[in-house]
Amino acid sequence: MNVIKTDVLDVYIIEPKVFGDKRGYFFESWSKKKMEDAGLFYDFVQDNESYSTVKGTIRGLHFQNGEHSQAKLVRCVKGKVMDVAVDLRKGSPTYKKWVAVELSAENKRQLLIPRGFAHGFVTLTDEVEFLYKADNFYDFENEGSIRWNDPEIGVEWGIENPIVSEKDEKAPFFDDTKFVYFTYEVTK
């Protein structure tokens, strides 16, 4: 497993070691021991899956508030996406900065997103299956979102006319979002 730092603090690209032959391939998609050996400590408790039918679909930017905040390990198992994480941790050197990483069934990369981040993705192909591991249970009452095209965040989605849910289209802009501000804590 290769752990790659991104330009946004505490967000990592995880590249598994893939063993392939004429039959296909095998890889470990998650190893708590290998993650801890890399200094990353997560206890995932919930898996989620989404399916998007059409290229140009945006899902996000979503997060869970306060004590319900979730770290996520995400990957694309069919198709291709541009995955985005936005730092919402006040005091972080990368506060309000975002990172985008291409995740695909082909490259098998994963993105590790800590608590205190908004998350979203845009589909780069039709027929996308996307998996999420979360370290905290989903709580409807503490769900939050930021408008996908918020100018203050300025995510460059690379698409002019995305397909967006009504909920995401009506999400508040960053300055109007009602969320418990996350606080950056220095990790050792």
Contacts in CASP RR format, 6 or more apart in sequence:
PFRMAT RR
TARGET T0000
AUTHOR 0000-0000-0000
METHOD contacts of the structure
MODEL  1
MNVIKTDVLDVYIIEPKVFGDKRGYFFESWSKKKMEDAGLFYDFVQDNES
YSTVKGTIRGLHFQNGEHSQAKLVRCVKGKVMDVAVDLRKGSPTYKKWVA
VELSAENKRQLLIPRGFAHGFVTLTDEVEFLYKADNFYDFENEGSIRWND
PEIGVEWGIENPIVSEKDEKAPFFDDTKFVYFTYEVTK
1 14 0 8 1.000
1 15 0 8 1.000
1 16 0 8 1.000
1 17 0 8 1.000
1 28 0 8 1.000
1 31 0 8 1.000
1 34 0 8 1.000
1 35 0 8 1.000
1 38 0 8 1.000
2 14 0 8 1.000
2 15 0 8 1.000
2 17 0 8 1.000
3 12 0 8 1.000
3 13 0 8 1.000
3 14 0 8 1.000
3 15 0 8 1.000
3 38 0 8 1.000
3 40 0 8 1.000
4 12 0 8 1.000
4 13 0 8 1.000
4 14 0 8 1.000
4 15 0 8 1.000
5 12 0 8 1.000
6 12 0 8 1.000
6 13 0 8 1.000
6 99 0 8 1.000
6 101 0 8 1.000
7 94 0 8 1.000
7 97 0 8 1.000
7 99 0 8 1.000
8 85 0 8 1.000
8 87 0 8 1.000
8 94 0 8 1.000
8 97 0 8 1.000
8 98 0 8 1.000
8 99 0 8 1.000
9 87 0 8 1.000
9 92 0 8 1.000
9 93 0 8 1.000
9 94 0 8 1.000
9 184 0 8 1.000
10 114 0 8 1.000
10 187 0 8 1.000
11 85 0 8 1.000
11 87 0 8 1.000
11 99 0 8 1.000
11 111 0 8 1.000
11 112 0 8 1.000
11 113 0 8 1.000
11 114 0 8 1.000
11 117 0 8 1.000
12 40 0 8 1.000
12 111 0 8 1.000
12 112 0 8 1.000
13 101 0 8 1.000
13 109 0 8 1.000
13 110 0 8 1.000
13 111 0 8 1.000
13 112 0 8 1.000
14 73 0 8 1.000
14 109 0 8 1.000
14 110 0 8 1.000
14 111 0 8 1.000
14 112 0 8 1.000
15 108 0 8 1.000
15 109 0 8 1.000
15 110 0 8 1.000
16 27 0 8 1.000
16 28 0 8 1.000
16 29 0 8 1.000
16 108 0 8 1.000
16 110 0 8 1.000
17 27 0 8 1.000
17 28 0 8 1.000
18 25 0 8 1.000
18 26 0 8 1.000
18 27 0 8 1.000
18 108 0 8 1.000
19 25 0 8 1.000
19 26 0 8 1.000
19 27 0 8 1.000
20 26 0 8 1.000
27 108 0 8 1.000
28 34 0 8 1.000
29 75 0 8 1.000
29 110 0 8 1.000
30 44 0 8 1.000
30 73 0 8 1.000
30 133 0 8 1.000
32 42 0 8 1.000
32 43 0 8 1.000
35 41 0 8 1.000
35 42 0 8 1.000
40 112 0 8 1.000
42 71 0 8 1.000
42 73 0 8 1.000
42 112 0 8 1.000
42 135 0 8 1.000
43 135 0 8 1.000
44 73 0 8 1.000
44 133 0 8 1.000
44 134 0 8 1.000
44 135 0 8 1.000
45 134 0 8 1.000
45 135 0 8 1.000
45 136 0 8 1.000
45 137 0 8 1.000
46 133 0 8 1.000
46 134 0 8 1.000
46 136 0 8 1.000
46 137 0 8 1.000
46 138 0 8 1.000
47 131 0 8 1.000
47 132 0 8 1.000
47 133 0 8 1.000
47 134 0 8 1.000
48 131 0 8 1.000
48 132 0 8 1.000
48 134 0 8 1.000
48 138 0 8 1.000
49 129 0 8 1.000
49 130 0 8 1.000
49 131 0 8 1.000
49 132 0 8 1.000
50 59 0 8 1.000
50 129 0 8 1.000
50 130 0 8 1.000
50 132 0 8 1.000
51 128 0 8 1.000
51 129 0 8 1.000
51 130 0 8 1.000
52 59 0 8 1.000
52 123 0 8 1.000
52 127 0 8 1.000
52 128 0 8 1.000
52 130 0 8 1.000
53 126 0 8 1.000
53 127 0 8 1.000
54 123 0 8 1.000
54 126 0 8 1.000
54 163 0 8 1.000
55 123 0 8 1.000
55 124 0 8 1.000
55 125 0 8 1.000
55 126 0 8 1.000
56 122 0 8 1.000
56 123 0 8 1.000
56 124 0 8 1.000
56 159 0 8 1.000
56 162 0 8 1.000
56 163 0 8 1.000
57 122 0 8 1.000
57 123 0 8 1.000
57 128 0 8 1.000
57 162 0 8 1.000
57 163 0 8 1.000
57 164 0 8 1.000
58 120 0 8 1.000
58 121 0 8 1.000
58 122 0 8 1.000
58 123 0 8 1.000
58 148 0 8 1.000
58 157 0 8 1.000
58 159 0 8 1.000
58 162 0 8 1.000
58 163 0 8 1.000
58 164 0 8 1.000
58 168 0 8 1.000
59 120 0 8 1.000
59 121 0 8 1.000
59 130 0 8 1.000
59 165 0 8 1.000
59 168 0 8 1.000
60 118 0 8 1.000
60 119 0 8 1.000
60 120 0 8 1.000
60 121 0 8 1.000
60 145 0 8 1.000
60 146 0 8 1.000
60 148 0 8 1.000
60 168 0 8 1.000
60 171 0 8 1.000
61 84 0 8 1.000
61 86 0 8 1.000
61 118 0 8 1.000
61 119 0 8 1.000
61 120 0 8 1.000
61 145 0 8 1.000
61 146 0 8 1.000
61 147 0 8 1.000
61 148 0 8 1.000
61 150 0 8 1.000
61 153 0 8 1.000
61 155 0 8 1.000
61 171 0 8 1.000
62 118 0 8 1.000
62 119 0 8 1.000
62 120 0 8 1.000
62 143 0 8 1.000
62 144 0 8 1.000
62 145 0 8 1.000
63 69 0 8 1.000
63 70 0 8 1.000
63 88 0 8 1.000
63 116 0 8 1.000
63 117 0 8 1.000
63 118 0 8 1.000
63 119 0 8 1.000
63 143 0 8 1.000
63 144 0 8 1.000
63 145 0 8 1.000
63 146 0 8 1.000
63 179 0 8 1.000
64 70 0 8 1.000
64 136 0 8 1.000
64 138 0 8 1.000
64 139 0 8 1.000
64 142 0 8 1.000
64 143 0 8 1.000
64 144 0 8 1.000
65 142 0 8 1.000
65 143 0 8 1.000
65 144 0 8 1.000
65 179 0 8 1.000
65 180 0 8 1.000
66 142 0 8 1.000
66 179 0 8 1.000
66 180 0 8 1.000
66 182 0 8 1.000
67 142 0 8 1.000
68 136 0 8 1.000
68 137 0 8 1.000
68 138 0 8 1.000
68 139 0 8 1.000
68 142 0 8 1.000
69 115 0 8 1.000
69 116 0 8 1.000
69 136 0 8 1.000
69 182 0 8 1.000
70 115 0 8 1.000
70 134 0 8 1.000
70 135 0 8 1.000
70 136 0 8 1.000
70 138 0 8 1.000
71 112 0 8 1.000
71 113 0 8 1.000
71 114 0 8 1.000
71 115 0 8 1.000
71 134 0 8 1.000
71 135 0 8 1.000
71 136 0 8 1.000
72 111 0 8 1.000
72 112 0 8 1.000
72 113 0 8 1.000
72 119 0 8 1.000
72 132 0 8 1.000
72 133 0 8 1.000
72 134 0 8 1.000
72 135 0 8 1.000
73 110 0 8 1.000
73 111 0 8 1.000
73 112 0 8 1.000
73 113 0 8 1.000
73 132 0 8 1.000
73 133 0 8 1.000
74 83 0 8 1.000
74 103 0 8 1.000
74 110 0 8 1.000
74 111 0 8 1.000
74 113 0 8 1.000
74 119 0 8 1.000
74 121 0 8 1.000
74 130 0 8 1.000
74 131 0 8 1.000
74 132 0 8 1.000
74 133 0 8 1.000
75 103 0 8 1.000
75 108 0 8 1.000
75 109 0 8 1.000
75 110 0 8 1.000
75 111 0 8 1.000
75 130 0 8 1.000
75 131 0 8 1.000
76 83 0 8 1.000
76 103 0 8 1.000
76 104 0 8 1.000
76 105 0 8 1.000
76 128 0 8 1.000
76 129 0 8 1.000
76 130 0 8 1.000
76 131 0 8 1.000
77 105 0 8 1.000
77 129 0 8 1.000
77 130 0 8 1.000
77 131 0 8 1.000
78 105 0 8 1.000
78 127 0 8 1.000
78 128 0 8 1.000
78 129 0 8 1.000
79 104 0 8 1.000
79 105 0 8 1.000
79 106 0 8 1.000
79 123 0 8 1.000
79 124 0 8 1.000
79 125 0 8 1.000
79 127 0 8 1.000
79 128 0 8 1.000
79 129 0 8 1.000
80 102 0 8 1.000
80 103 0 8 1.000
80 104 0 8 1.000
80 105 0 8 1.000
80 106 0 8 1.000
80 123 0 8 1.000
80 124 0 8 1.000
80 125 0 8 1.000
80 128 0 8 1.000
81 102 0 8 1.000
81 103 0 8 1.000
81 104 0 8 1.000
81 121 0 8 1.000
81 122 0 8 1.000
81 123 0 8 1.000
81 124 0 8 1.000
81 128 0 8 1.000
81 130 0 8 1.000
82 100 0 8 1.000
82 101 0 8 1.000
82 102 0 8 1.000
82 103 0 8 1.000
82 121 0 8 1.000
82 122 0 8 1.000
82 124 0 8 1.000
82 157 0 8 1.000
82 158 0 8 1.000
83 100 0 8 1.000
83 101 0 8 1.000
83 102 0 8 1.000
83 103 0 8 1.000
83 111 0 8 1.000
83 119 0 8 1.000
83 120 0 8 1.000
83 121 0 8 1.000
84 98 0 8 1.000
84 99 0 8 1.000
84 100 0 8 1.000
84 119 0 8 1.000
84 120 0 8 1.000
84 121 0 8 1.000
84 122 0 8 1.000
84 155 0 8 1.000
84 157 0 8 1.000
85 98 0 8 1.000
85 99 0 8 1.000
85 111 0 8 1.000
85 113 0 8 1.000
85 117 0 8 1.000
85 118 0 8 1.000
85 119 0 8 1.000
85 120 0 8 1.000
86 96 0 8 1.000
86 97 0 8 1.000
86 98 0 8 1.000
86 117 0 8 1.000
86 118 0 8 1.000
86 119 0 8 1.000
86 146 0 8 1.000
86 153 0 8 1.000
86 155 0 8 1.000
87 94 0 8 1.000
87 95 0 8 1.000
87 96 0 8 1.000
87 97 0 8 1.000
87 98 0 8 1.000
87 116 0 8 1.000
87 117 0 8 1.000
88 95 0 8 1.000
88 96 0 8 1.000
88 116 0 8 1.000
88 117 0 8 1.000
88 118 0 8 1.000
88 179 0 8 1.000
88 181 0 8 1.000
88 182 0 8 1.000
89 95 0 8 1.000
89 116 0 8 1.000
89 117 0 8 1.000
89 182 0 8 1.000
89 183 0 8 1.000
89 184 0 8 1.000
89 185 0 8 1.000
90 181 0 8 1.000
90 182 0 8 1.000
90 183 0 8 1.000
90 184 0 8 1.000
91 183 0 8 1.000
91 184 0 8 1.000
92 184 0 8 1.000
93 184 0 8 1.000
95 184 0 8 1.000
96 152 0 8 1.000
96 153 0 8 1.000
96 174 0 8 1.000
98 153 0 8 1.000
98 154 0 8 1.000
98 155 0 8 1.000
100 155 0 8 1.000
100 156 0 8 1.000
101 109 0 8 1.000
101 111 0 8 1.000
102 109 0 8 1.000
102 124 0 8 1.000
103 109 0 8 1.000
103 110 0 8 1.000
103 111 0 8 1.000
103 121 0 8 1.000
104 124 0 8 1.000
113 119 0 8 1.000
115 135 0 8 1.000
115 136 0 8 1.000
115 182 0 8 1.000
116 182 0 8 1.000
118 145 0 8 1.000
118 146 0 8 1.000
120 148 0 8 1.000
121 130 0 8 1.000
122 157 0 8 1.000
122 158 0 8 1.000
122 159 0 8 1.000
122 162 0 8 1.000
144 171 0 8 1.000
144 177 0 8 1.000
144 179 0 8 1.000
145 167 0 8 1.000
145 168 0 8 1.000
145 171 0 8 1.000
145 172 0 8 1.000
145 177 0 8 1.000
146 153 0 8 1.000
146 171 0 8 1.000
146 172 0 8 1.000
146 173 0 8 1.000
146 174 0 8 1.000
146 177 0 8 1.000
147 168 0 8 1.000
147 169 0 8 1.000
147 171 0 8 1.000
147 172 0 8 1.000
147 173 0 8 1.000
147 174 0 8 1.000
148 155 0 8 1.000
148 157 0 8 1.000
148 162 0 8 1.000
148 164 0 8 1.000
148 168 0 8 1.000
148 169 0 8 1.000
148 171 0 8 1.000
149 155 0 8 1.000
149 157 0 8 1.000
150 173 0 8 1.000
150 174 0 8 1.000
151 173 0 8 1.000
152 173 0 8 1.000
152 174 0 8 1.000
152 175 0 8 1.000
153 174 0 8 1.000
171 177 0 8 1.000
172 178 0 8 1.000
END
